[in-house]
Amino acid sequence: MENLNKKSSGKALVPFLIFIIVYMGTGLVLQAQGVEMAFYQLPAPVAALVAIIFAFIVFKGSIDEKFNTFIKGCGDENIIIMCIIYILAGAFSTVSGAMGAVGSTVNFALSLIPAQFITPGIFIISCFISLSTGTSVGTIVAVGPIAVGLAEKGGLSMPLVIAALVGGAMFGDNLSVISDTTISATRTQNVEMRDKFRLNILMALPAAVLTVILLIIFGKPIEAVGYGDISFNIVKMLPYILVLVTALMGVNVFVVLTAGILSSGIIGMLFGDFTLLVLGQQIYNGFTGMFEIFLLSILIGGLAKMVADEGGIQWLLNKIRGMITGRKSAEIGIAALVSLTDVATANNTVAIIIDGPIAKEICNEYKVDPRRSASLLDSFSCVMQGLIPYGAQMLIAVGFTNGVVSPFQVMPLLWYQFLLGLFAIVSIYIPFTDGVIRKDPWNFEHDMPESKVSAKREA
């Protein structure tokens, strides 16, 4: 976002509150009525539209002036880049799924995991699938029926299996280079995906390892478990590996995702999974599958610009300053802000889109490295999203048990989320993740790592 003026007004934040109240309030009412997936019945862009209309009515200035401000926010460079990455990520996920990459990946993982370790195995499989596909919900949908079936056959604790499934799904949601949370966090903070990954992995990996150990100890099956048919094709897993490796090498994200789409398409056609025409249709289906988050990002971008120009962001920052005394408390503030927003919206991507511009201003004010901010935004939003009992991830996962398990039985067993939150908090006070930051400090004047400033000067 552009530099904000010094105008300060708490009333300017009311449209954001209206968005949260409409979105959350609808979910609460529908949930009280027993509606399934209550918090996801009202599309978020509709709730955003209500807030935008309110802003147009209440904010000062002519309609033309307010419309121009709104359009500038919608067309912000980071918003547009983020939206294009969304649709490319959606296309890659859809095409790779259509050619059988998910099924092959699940079966390949099952072939490597002994049956007596099925509970930690479900967690590991979910980690790998979510890391490859970038979607926690998609991972739960793909692995959930398998996990529940194996739990029933082996006499496993069903709440623990569901907790392992959800925890593994949130692992990749936090780390994957094609996750919408990663895209939102890195674009709002103007940082590279690989840098955020390097910070996040140092928190997520120890949390995952400890979770596996706990699942090995407490998740042993009572009876022998048979996997059944677990045939797989290693070639169909190659696009996932290609995307992950090239992204971590620092290849431009547009090139990474385009290469993933093309490689998935070529493999799918070679194996007869679809024709060239069907490939085109699958790519478009991937585009349309990201329409809601695409539209929401644009609308929230426009609303955020209007709120900022009216002084809402500046007012919030002024209030936050009273609670922040330095870099560590600033990081705590960012973590708390995105956590509370996720609790209110039940959507970690929405929480990051709303709080990203605010976090960026906090970074500039208190010299918090934006790579660190992106890591905190993604980590804490995923922690809360994986914990709340009304989140899509939890509701879909327990839905596979046909009412046998409730979210409240699963919540105390969400060890990965608790451990990730713990390591994230510890990292604020003991900066064990900041090796990348120390090697290449952030230049706040140019809003880029120092190494890029030097390269820019030499060019």
Disulfide bonds with the S-S distance in Angstrom:
none
